[in-house]
Amino acid sequence: MKSDTAITWNWFRVNVPTIAAIAGAVLFMNTWMNKQESRLDDMERYRETRSKLTDNNFATINARMEPLANIPYRVAQTETAIQATNQRLDRLAETIVNSLDLIRKDVNGLSTRVEVLSNKIDAITPSRQSMLEQRPQAPP
């Protein structure tokens, strides 16, 4: 008995195990390619989903930051207002110092006048001075 597994076609000689190996390789390659294609499709769907989520997140962030767009202008205006307030306070401090100097001069002038008038009164009424000296003082 001859165990030749060769099939003969009229122009091509094919071995059955070779045909099975080639068919298995083709089946494997087809399965592998389908799996790769499926993975690529999954990755593309994930990319689209993430892209939409990222776009939504950026839209939310931009919407929240919209009120902050004029911050540089507001800060500049605040700094200008603070400088103007500081200038007014400096002028007020100078005015107060000048007023206190004038009050001090006026009080000094008044105290001098009071002393002069007091001396004149004492000179006119010497008996009053002796009464003040004789008044008993409160015990300490």
C-alpha positions in Angstrom: 0.0 0.0 0.0 1.2 3.2 -1.0 0.7 6.2 1.4 1.2 9.1 -0.8 -1.0 12.0 0.1 -0.4 13.8 -3.1 -3.4 14.9 -5.2 -2.7 15.4 -8.7 -4.6 17.9 -10.8 -3.9 17.9 -14.3 -1.4 20.8 -14.2 -0.6 21.3 -10.5 0.6 18.8 -7.9 -0.6 19.7 -4.3 0.1 18.1 -1.0 -2.9 17.9 1.5 -0.9 18.9 4.6 0.5 21.9 2.6 -3.0 22.9 1.6 -4.1 22.6 5.2 -1.2 24.7 6.4 -1.8 27.3 3.8 -5.5 27.4 4.6 -4.7 27.7 8.3 -2.2 30.5 7.6 -4.8 32.3 5.6 -7.4 31.8 8.3 -5.0 33.0 10.9 -4.1 36.1 8.9 -7.7 36.8 8.2 -8.6 36.5 12.0 -5.5 38.6 12.9 -6.4 41.3 10.4 -10.1 41.4 11.6 -8.9 41.7 15.2 -6.5 44.6 14.2 -9.3 46.3 12.3 -11.6 45.9 15.3 -9.0 47.4 17.6 -8.5 50.3 15.2 -12.3 50.9 15.1 -12.4 50.8 18.9 -9.5 53.2 19.2 -11.2 55.5 16.7 -14.5 55.5 18.6 -12.6 56.1 21.8 -10.7 59.0 20.2 -13.9 60.5 18.9 -15.6 60.2 22.4 -12.5 61.7 24.1 -12.4 64.4 21.6 -16.0 65.4 22.2 -15.5 65.2 26.0 -12.3 67.3 25.7 -14.1 69.9 23.5 -16.9 70.0 26.1 -14.4 70.5 28.9 -12.7 73.3 27.1 -16.0 75.0 26.3 -16.9 74.8 30.0 -13.5 76.2 31.0 -13.8 79.0 28.4 -17.3 79.8 29.7 -16.0 80.0 33.2 -13.1 82.2 32.3 -15.2 84.6 30.2 -15.8 86.9 33.2 -12.1 87.1 33.8 -11.3 88.5 30.4 -11.4 92.1 31.7 -9.2 91.5 34.8 -6.2 93.5 33.5 -8.5 96.5 32.9 -10.1 96.1 36.3 -6.7 95.8 38.0 -5.4 98.9 36.2 -8.5 100.9 37.2 -8.1 99.7 40.8 -4.4 100.7 40.9 -5.3 104.1 39.5 -8.0 104.6 42.1 -5.6 103.5 44.9 -3.0 106.0 43.7 -5.6 108.8 43.7 -6.7 107.8 47.2 -3.1 107.8 48.4 -2.6 111.3 47.0 -5.8 112.6 48.7 -4.7 111.0 52.0 -1.2 112.6 51.7 -2.8 116.0 51.1 -5.1 115.4 54.0 -2.2 114.5 56.3 -0.3 117.6 55.2 -3.4 119.7 55.9 -3.8 118.2 59.3 -0.2 118.8 60.2 -0.4 122.4 59.0 -3.6 122.9 61.0 -2.0 121.4 64.2 0.9 123.8 63.8 -1.5 126.7 63.5 -3.4 125.5 66.5 -0.2 125.1 68.5 0.9 128.6 67.6 -2.5 130.0 68.5 -2.5 128.2 71.9 1.0 129.4 72.6 -0.1 133.0 71.8 -3.2 132.6 74.0 -1.1 131.2 76.9 1.2 134.1 76.6 -1.7 136.6 76.7 -3.2 134.8 79.7 0.1 135.1 81.6 0.3 138.8 80.8 -3.3 139.4 81.8 -2.8 137.3 84.9 0.3 139.4 85.8 -1.7 142.6 85.2 -4.6 141.4 87.4 -2.1 140.5 90.1 -0.5 143.8 89.9 -3.8 145.6 90.2 -5.1 143.5 93.1 -2.3 142.4 95.4 -4.7 141.5 98.2 -6.1 138.7 96.0 -2.7 137.1 95.7 -2.3 137.1 99.5 -5.7 135.4 99.9 -4.7 132.7 97.5 -1.5 132.1 99.5 -3.4 131.9 102.8 -5.9 129.3 101.6 -5.4 126.0 103.3 -4.3 123.2 101.0 -5.9 119.8 101.0 -4.0 117.1 102.8 -2.2 114.7 100.5 
